[in-house]
Amino acid sequence: MEKLPFFICPETLGCRLNQVESESLAVLFSLQGFQVHVSPQEPDHTILCIVNTCTVTSKAEQKARRLIRLLLQKFPYAVILVTGCYAELEGRTIETIDSRVISFPGKKKDALKKLPKLLYQLLEKNSMRLTDSYIADVSEILQFLQNTDLDSKKDSEMFALSTAHFLFHSRATLKIQDGCNSACAYCRIRFARGKSVSLPVTEVIRRAQAIEDEGFAELVLSGVNLSQYKSEGKNFADVLQQLLDETKKIHIRISSLYPESITPTFLKVAENPRIAPHFHLSIQSGSNAILNAMHRAYIADDIVSVVTALRNIKENPFLGCDIIAGFPGETAEDFEKTLSLCTDLRFTGIHAFPFSARPGTEAAGMKGQVPQRIAGKRVAMLQALAKEHYKDYLAYWDGKTLFAVVEKYTDKPQVLTENYLSLPFDCNEKDLQGKAVIIKVQGNKAELYKNNFY
């Protein structure tokens, strides 16, 4: 299809779910003939910016507002369509920023799959020109889509924004679960994304096979809470095994796991060499008192057992974790338990962030709110620890060979190894972006060892 003289600018904040949803929309616009760029250089021809937002912290919302204002300034004729979790919960507030800003509820985001065709039809009706009524016309289209009822009885309809083609990523992502049935005291996401829903097993397999057929070397499985995956009588470990059975050689990476999802069945499945030796655990704290106040479903000893089990099935896997520092009531002793746990278990990647009181959550009204200054210092200590652990982890793999995917192949090519090492790639061979290779770790960079892995 001949490209239209109009640009679409997708901007994504937050989780991997948002990333794959934005990527899917970008592909649909591209197939409809629009030019899709993250940073269009044609401000007068950029007619739509799509901002997919996050509401995990107040800083995430502040970042979204700053981005919206920047886009308004940069693209004077564009409609700024804001969707995602922040838009679901604070849509009216977002629309007060400017008349060109239109919010679209995150829970109805899948209805946006129809937007590219409808926008094309609008432009076609107007002889491919932007009329004075363009903003009002787009608003009317979006209102129509908001009122479109998705078939809630068909779980696959809740996963409409999915693609086997990726414009901006060298590794494919498949969303197989959304929402959450837990009630963690600090979390607002369950309000924004609703109860847990799962992509049917048969559809998971079909979509994964389509991605493999497109030549992708790695598939990342994502969800809000993969431990709550349930479809056709199967849980997450079951669908993981079926994926291995019904795909050929594509490697599978798991985006994030709750400790309770690391069952004996899961461990047996995860031993397969096609499962990436990289596990990111949502643990949040190492203090039992804080875990209890958070309403988490495990204690610190469970985390130790899980990490020990994961290390037993893979050679020195990359282990990451999420930590909230400064949760209400967290004493210096509580934090020391978290720091000691992370030290003893040698987490290589620690995503630590200060507690953010989210409206409508139990934790926002709890006593013992920790000053941000103290929470910030605790985050810095965890980040320093992770930096030390990463250095040791990289040294362990120095001189060894690893499966990797070439992610960037420009002036500074980059690879991501199976165990989540992002390394500069010293290679003169062309056209390797997105390809599976075997690399040898040499210090803090990767050298090509074998390029015909498949």
VEXVOTOR-638471 format. One line per field, with one value per residue (C-alpha): residue number from 1; residue in one letter; chain; x, y, z. Coordinates in steps of 0.25 Angstrom, whole numbers, m for minus. Layout:
REM residues N
seq	[NUM,...];
type	[A,...];
mol	[A,...];
x	[X,...];
y	[Y,...];
z	[Z,...];
This chain:
REM residues 454
seq	[1,2,3,4,5,6,7,8,9,10,11,12,13,14,15,16,17,18,19,20,21,22,23,24,25,26,27,28,29,30,31,32,33,34,35,36,37,38,39,40,41,42,43,44,45,46,47,48,49,50,51,52,53,54,55,56,57,58,59,60,61,62,63,64,65,66,67,68,69,70,71,72,73,74,75,76,77,78,79,80,81,82,83,84,85,86,87,88,89,90,91,92,93,94,95,96,97,98,99,100,101,102,103,104,105,106,107,108,109,110,111,112,113,114,115,116,117,118,119,120,121,122,123,124,125,126,127,128,129,130,131,132,133,134,135,136,137,138,139,140,141,142,143,144,145,146,147,148,149,150,151,152,153,154,155,156,157,158,159,160,161,162,163,164,165,166,167,168,169,170,171,172,173,174,175,176,177,178,179,180,181,182,183,184,185,186,187,188,189,190,191,192,193,194,195,196,197,198,199,200,201,202,203,204,205,206,207,208,209,210,211,212,213,214,215,216,217,218,219,220,221,222,223,224,225,226,227,228,229,230,231,232,233,234,235,236,237,238,239,240,241,242,243,244,245,246,247,248,249,250,251,252,253,254,255,256,257,258,259,260,261,262,263,264,265,266,267,268,269,270,271,272,273,274,275,276,277,278,279,280,281,282,283,284,285,286,287,288,289,290,291,292,293,294,295,296,297,298,299,300,301,302,303,304,305,306,307,308,309,310,311,312,313,314,315,316,317,318,319,320,321,322,323,324,325,326,327,328,329,330,331,332,333,334,335,336,337,338,339,340,341,342,343,344,345,346,347,348,349,350,351,352,353,354,355,356,357,358,359,360,361,362,363,364,365,366,367,368,369,370,371,372,373,374,375,376,377,378,379,380,381,382,383,384,385,386,387,388,389,390,391,392,393,394,395,396,397,398,399,400,401,402,403,404,405,406,407,408,409,410,411,412,413,414,415,416,417,418,419,420,421,422,423,424,425,426,427,428,429,430,431,432,433,434,435,436,437,438,439,440,441,442,443,444,445,446,447,448,449,450,451,452,453,454];
type	[M,E,K,L,P,F,F,I,C,P,E,T,L,G,C,R,L,N,Q,V,E,S,E,S,L,A,V,L,F,S,L,Q,G,F,Q,V,H,V,S,P,Q,E,P,D,H,T,I,L,C,I,V,N,T,C,T,V,T,S,K,A,E,Q,K,A,R,R,L,I,R,L,L,L,Q,K,F,P,Y,A,V,I,L,V,T,G,C,Y,A,E,L,E,G,R,T,I,E,T,I,D,S,R,V,I,S,F,P,G,K,K,K,D,A,L,K,K,L,P,K,L,L,Y,Q,L,L,E,K,N,S,M,R,L,T,D,S,Y,I,A,D,V,S,E,I,L,Q,F,L,Q,N,T,D,L,D,S,K,K,D,S,E,M,F,A,L,S,T,A,H,F,L,F,H,S,R,A,T,L,K,I,Q,D,G,C,N,S,A,C,A,Y,C,R,I,R,F,A,R,G,K,S,V,S,L,P,V,T,E,V,I,R,R,A,Q,A,I,E,D,E,G,F,A,E,L,V,L,S,G,V,N,L,S,Q,Y,K,S,E,G,K,N,F,A,D,V,L,Q,Q,L,L,D,E,T,K,K,I,H,I,R,I,S,S,L,Y,P,E,S,I,T,P,T,F,L,K,V,A,E,N,P,R,I,A,P,H,F,H,L,S,I,Q,S,G,S,N,A,I,L,N,A,M,H,R,A,Y,I,A,D,D,I,V,S,V,V,T,A,L,R,N,I,K,E,N,P,F,L,G,C,D,I,I,A,G,F,P,G,E,T,A,E,D,F,E,K,T,L,S,L,C,T,D,L,R,F,T,G,I,H,A,F,P,F,S,A,R,P,G,T,E,A,A,G,M,K,G,Q,V,P,Q,R,I,A,G,K,R,V,A,M,L,Q,A,L,A,K,E,H,Y,K,D,Y,L,A,Y,W,D,G,K,T,L,F,A,V,V,E,K,Y,T,D,K,P,Q,V,L,T,E,N,Y,L,S,L,P,F,D,C,N,E,K,D,L,Q,G,K,A,V,I,I,K,V,Q,G,N,K,A,E,L,Y,K,N,N,F,Y];
mol	[A,A,A,A,A,A,A,A,A,A,A,A,A,A,A,A,A,A,A,A,A,A,A,A,A,A,A,A,A,A,A,A,A,A,A,A,A,A,A,A,A,A,A,A,A,A,A,A,A,A,A,A,A,A,A,A,A,A,A,A,A,A,A,A,A,A,A,A,A,A,A,A,A,A,A,A,A,A,A,A,A,A,A,A,A,A,A,A,A,A,A,A,A,A,A,A,A,A,A,A,A,A,A,A,A,A,A,A,A,A,A,A,A,A,A,A,A,A,A,A,A,A,A,A,A,A,A,A,A,A,A,A,A,A,A,A,A,A,A,A,A,A,A,A,A,A,A,A,A,A,A,A,A,A,A,A,A,A,A,A,A,A,A,A,A,A,A,A,A,A,A,A,A,A,A,A,A,A,A,A,A,A,A,A,A,A,A,A,A,A,A,A,A,A,A,A,A,A,A,A,A,A,A,A,A,A,A,A,A,A,A,A,A,A,A,A,A,A,A,A,A,A,A,A,A,A,A,A,A,A,A,A,A,A,A,A,A,A,A,A,A,A,A,A,A,A,A,A,A,A,A,A,A,A,A,A,A,A,A,A,A,A,A,A,A,A,A,A,A,A,A,A,A,A,A,A,A,A,A,A,A,A,A,A,A,A,A,A,A,A,A,A,A,A,A,A,A,A,A,A,A,A,A,A,A,A,A,A,A,A,A,A,A,A,A,A,A,A,A,A,A,A,A,A,A,A,A,A,A,A,A,A,A,A,A,A,A,A,A,A,A,A,A,A,A,A,A,A,A,A,A,A,A,A,A,A,A,A,A,A,A,A,A,A,A,A,A,A,A,A,A,A,A,A,A,A,A,A,A,A,A,A,A,A,A,A,A,A,A,A,A,A,A,A,A,A,A,A,A,A,A,A,A,A,A,A,A,A,A,A,A,A,A,A,A,A,A,A,A,A,A,A,A,A,A,A,A,A,A,A,A,A,A,A,A,A,A,A,A,A,A,A,A,A,A,A,A,A,A,A,A,A,A,A];
x	[0,5,9,0,6,1,9,5,14,12,18,18,20,20,20,22,7,6,18,12,m2,5,13,0,m6,6,6,m9,m7,5,m3,m14,m4,0,15,18,30,33,39,33,41,29,21,11,8,7,m8,m9,m1,m4,1,m1,0,4,m2,7,13,10,23,18,6,14,23,10,6,19,19,5,9,22,14,4,15,23,11,1,m9,m9,m20,m13,m20,m17,m20,m15,m17,m15,m26,m35,m35,m33,m38,m46,m34,m25,m34,m34,m19,m24,m35,m27,m25,m35,m35,m39,m42,m31,m41,m46,m33,m35,m46,m35,m32,m43,m37,m27,m38,m48,m37,m33,m48,m49,m37,m42,m56,m48,m39,m27,m28,m29,m42,m45,m54,m43,m42,m57,m58,m47,m54,m67,m59,m53,m67,m73,m61,m63,m78,m74,m76,m66,m71,m67,m71,m59,m46,m39,m47,m39,m26,m29,m17,m7,3,12,19,28,32,41,45,55,48,33,24,11,1,m6,m12,m18,m23,m22,m30,m21,m23,m9,m10,m2,m6,m16,m14,m26,m35,m30,m29,m40,m41,m31,m34,m26,m24,m30,m19,m22,m21,m7,m2,m7,m1,12,13,10,21,31,27,31,45,46,56,50,36,34,21,15,3,0,0,4,2,m13,m13,m24,m31,m38,m34,m19,m10,3,12,2,2,17,19,9,16,29,22,15,26,39,51,47,53,43,45,36,34,31,27,20,27,15,15,29,22,29,22,27,41,41,36,46,57,56,67,58,53,62,70,65,54,49,41,31,35,34,40,49,41,30,23,23,19,7,3,4,m5,5,3,17,27,42,46,37,46,58,52,48,62,69,60,62,77,76,70,79,93,94,82,79,70,63,53,44,45,37,45,38,25,17,22,35,45,60,60,50,58,71,63,60,75,80,71,75,90,89,81,90,79,86,75,67,56,55,46,40,26,16,3,m8,m22,m32,m22,m22,m7,m10,m17,m8,0,15,17,32,38,42,56,58,51,60,72,68,65,79,85,78,82,97,95,90,101,111,104,103,118,120,110,116,130,125,121,134,139,127,117,103,90,86,78,83,75,81,90,93,106,106,100,95,91,82,87,78,81,78,92,91,104,111,113,126,123,125,114,102,87,87,77,67,75,79,94,104,113,125,125,138,139,127,124,120,127,121,124,114,103,96,89,76];
y	[0,14,22,34,47,46,42,35,36,25,28,17,18,7,m8,m18,m20,m5,m7,m19,m12,1,m8,m15,m1,4,m8,m6,8,4,m6,5,13,23,26,22,28,30,44,49,60,65,73,79,65,58,56,47,44,32,32,19,22,16,19,11,23,38,40,32,41,53,48,45,60,65,57,61,76,73,66,78,88,79,75,87,79,66,60,54,41,37,23,13,11,26,30,19,25,40,42,55,61,58,65,78,79,84,83,74,64,52,41,27,17,7,m4,m2,0,m13,m5,4,m7,m1,13,12,9,19,30,26,27,41,46,39,46,60,57,54,68,72,81,91,80,69,69,68,57,49,51,46,34,31,33,23,13,15,11,m1,m13,m24,m38,m40,m55,m56,m55,m53,m40,m35,m38,m31,m23,m34,m35,m44,m32,m22,m9,m5,m18,m29,m39,m42,m41,m48,m43,m56,m50,m37,m31,m36,m43,m39,m28,m23,m11,m2,m5,3,m6,m15,m3,1,m13,m21,m35,m46,m51,m60,m62,m76,m87,m90,m75,m74,m86,m80,m66,m72,m81,m69,m61,m72,m73,m59,m62,m57,m64,m60,m59,m51,m56,m44,m42,m33,m46,m58,m67,m64,m70,m80,m85,m98,m104,m101,m92,m84,m96,m104,m94,m92,m107,m107,m95,m103,m116,m108,m98,m103,m95,m81,m77,m73,m62,m60,m45,m45,m55,m55,m65,m73,m77,m84,m98,m112,m113,m100,m103,m116,m109,m97,m107,m107,m100,m92,m85,m73,m74,m61,m59,m46,m48,m38,m39,m24,m27,m36,m33,m42,m31,m22,m33,m36,m21,m21,m34,m42,m57,m61,m59,m57,m71,m74,m65,m72,m85,m80,m74,m87,m95,m86,m87,m102,m103,m93,m90,m77,m70,m55,m53,m39,m34,m22,m15,m4,4,12,5,11,5,1,2,3,m12,m16,m10,m16,m30,m26,m22,m34,m43,m37,m38,m52,m56,m48,m42,m37,m27,m19,m10,m2,10,18,16,24,26,24,29,19,9,4,8,22,24,15,21,22,28,28,42,42,46,33,24,30,27,12,12,17,6,m5,1,1,m13,m17,m10,m18,m32,m29,m26,m40,m47,m41,m46,m60,m61,m55,m64,m73,m74,m71,m71,m56,m48,m36,m24,m13,m13,2,9,3,m11,m18,m32,m37,m51,m62,m58,m43,m37,m25,m24,m16,m25,m26,m32,m28,m36,m29,m32,m39,m30,m39,m51,m62,m64,m70,m60,m60,m51,m43,m34,m24,m27,m38,m44,m53,m68,m74,m67,m79,m83,m87];
z	[0,m4,9,13,15,30,42,54,67,77,91,102,117,127,126,115,113,109,100,92,91,86,76,71,69,61,52,49,45,37,29,27,20,31,34,48,55,70,67,54,47,40,51,41,36,49,52,63,76,84,98,106,121,134,148,157,163,164,156,145,144,144,133,125,127,123,110,106,108,100,88,88,86,76,67,65,57,64,73,86,89,103,108,117,132,136,125,131,145,142,128,131,138,126,116,124,119,105,95,86,97,97,107,104,115,117,119,105,99,90,82,77,67,58,59,47,37,42,42,28,24,30,23,10,11,13,0,9,16,30,31,42,48,49,64,66,56,62,76,70,65,78,85,76,79,94,93,85,94,94,95,110,108,98,105,92,90,102,95,82,82,78,66,60,53,61,56,68,75,71,80,80,92,94,105,110,123,128,141,155,166,177,186,190,199,190,176,168,155,159,158,144,138,145,149,143,129,121,106,103,102,87,84,91,83,70,72,77,65,56,63,61,46,45,48,63,71,84,90,103,111,118,127,140,148,141,153,151,137,136,123,119,132,130,138,134,136,127,116,116,114,103,96,97,91,79,75,68,74,78,91,102,113,124,127,142,152,166,176,177,163,164,167,165,152,147,151,143,131,132,132,117,110,102,114,117,129,134,145,150,163,169,183,188,202,210,223,228,235,222,213,223,223,207,207,199,199,203,214,213,215,202,194,199,195,181,178,182,173,161,163,164,150,142,142,150,144,144,156,157,166,169,183,189,199,209,210,222,235,229,240,238,243,233,222,227,225,211,208,215,206,193,198,202,189,180,171,159,155,166,161,174,175,187,192,185,192,181,182,186,192,206,208,204,218,226,238,238,225,222,218,203,207,215,204,194,202,203,188,186,195,187,174,178,183,169,162,170,168,153,152,159,150,137,142,144,129,124,113,112,101,101,92,89,80,72,77,70,58,55,58,72,71,83,87,98,103,108,123,121,118,109,103,92,80,73,59,45,39,33,34,47,55,61,58,68,70,79,85,94,106,106,117,116,102,93,81,70,72,63,54,48,61,54];
